[in-house]
Amino acid sequence: MSSGEKSNLSLGENILVAGLAIQIVFLACFIITLILFYIRMRRGPTEESLTRRSNGFQWQKHLTAICLSSILIMVRSIVRFIEYVQGSGGELLNHEIYLYLFDGALILATIVLLNCQHPGAISSMPQIGGKGQSVLLGGNGGIGLSSTASQLTPGNNGGC
């Protein structure tokens, strides 16, 4: 494919555009699911979420950060999609400012957002679970499953 034939270049561009379109669809599904989960948790919070909130953990902030960062990545993906649909002679590809605005700035904003509301805070939460199985998010971000909570410690997360 390094021959540079027009048909091969066109095929590569079409595959890239299709991949970006699929990414946008699945990211949209994730964002919709996340928003629906957020709305349902606000309307009818579980006992566990209320307990965690009273202990200082605010799940709303983490969900909001994930949702906002996903939206920023979605905007970036849409711009990339448009960029590749326009082709090599397109406006977005020929002006560097668009790269800085829609690539660099959006990812920088995502990084800042996730550093301010760091997902690692969830890793340090105590054990959660029910009906004979306990789930523990270990200190290294791994998830371990066990039939009893005593088998898991932050350093021993079931090998995950």
N, C-alpha and C positions, 0 to 999 in steps of 0.2 A: 504493500500500500504506500510505500514511500516514493512510488513512481510519480506521484503528483498529478495523475490523470484527473480530468474534471469530474468524471463519474465517481471516482473514489473520494474526492474532496467533498462532493455534494452528499454522498452517502454518510461521510463522517459528520458533516454539519447537521444532517437530518437526524442521525442517532443522538447527537448532543442536544438538539432541540427537543426531541422526544423524551430524553432523560430528564431534562429540566422541567418539562410539562408534567411528567410523572411525579417528580419531586414536589412540585407546587401542589398537585392534587393531594398527595399524602400529607403534606404539611398543613394544608387547609383542613383535612379531616382531623388531624391531631389538634389543631387550634379550636375547632368546633367542639370536639370532645372535651377539651380542657375547659372551655367556657361553660359548657353544659354541666360538667362536674362542679365547677365553681358555683354556679347558680343553685344547683341542687344541694350542695353543702351549706350554702348560706340560708336556704329555706328550711332545711331539716338537718342540722348538724348531728353527727353521731356523738355518742357519749364520750368516745375516745378523743374526738377533736375538741370537745368542750374541756375535758380533763387536761389535755396538752395546752390549751389556751390559758387555763388557770395557772399552769406551771410556767408560763412565759413564752411558750412556743406559739407563734402566730402563723398558721398555715396559709392564711389569706395573702400574706406578704410574699411567701414563696411561690404560690400559684400565680400571683400577679406578675412577679418577676419572670417566671417561665413563659407566661402568656405574652408579655411585652417583648421578651427576647425572641420568641418564636415569630411574632409579627414583624419585627425588624429583619429577621432572616428571610421571612416570606417576601417582604418588599425587595430585598436584595436579589432573591431568586427570580422574581418577576422582572426586575430590571435586566438581569442576566439573560433571561428568556428573550426579552425584546431585543437586547443587544445582538444575540445570535440570529434571531429572525431577520433583523435588518441586514446582516451580512457584513463583509469586510468594508464596504463603502458606507455603512450606516453612521448616523450622527453620534450614537453612544460610543462606538468603537474608535472613532476618529478624534474625539475630544477627551483629553486626560482628566478634565475636571469632573466628568461623570464617574470615572473610576474612583476618584477620591471621595466624592459625595455618596455614591450608592454602593460602594464596596468598602472602602476604608472607614468612613464615618459610621456606617451602620454596624459594622463589626466592632469598632471601637466602643460604640454606645452599648452594644450587647455585652461586651467584656466588662465595662464599667458597671452596668446594671447587675450582672451576675456576681461581681465582686462585692458590691454593696449589699446584696441580699444573697449571700453565698449558699449554694445548695449543700455544701459540706456540713452546714449546721444540722441538716437532717440526719447525717451519719452519726452524730453524737447523741441522738435521741435514745432513750431507754427502750427496752424490749416492747414489741407490740405483737399481738397475735390473738388466737382464739381457737376453740374446739380442738384441743390436743396438739396444735402446732404453734410454735412460737417463731416469730421472725425477728431477727436482730440485724440492724444495719451496722456493720463493723466499722471500726475507726478508719480503715483503709477503703471504705466505700463498698465493700463486698456484702453480699447478702447470704446469710446462713439459715437453713431450716433445720428444725429439730422438734422431736416430740416433747422434749422438756427444755425449759429455758436454762437449766443448770448446765447443759452441755455446751452452751455457747457463751463466749466472752468476746469483747471487742477484738482481741487478737486471734481468736479461733472462730472463724465465720464459716466453717464447713468447707473450706477449700475453694470458695468462689472468689 
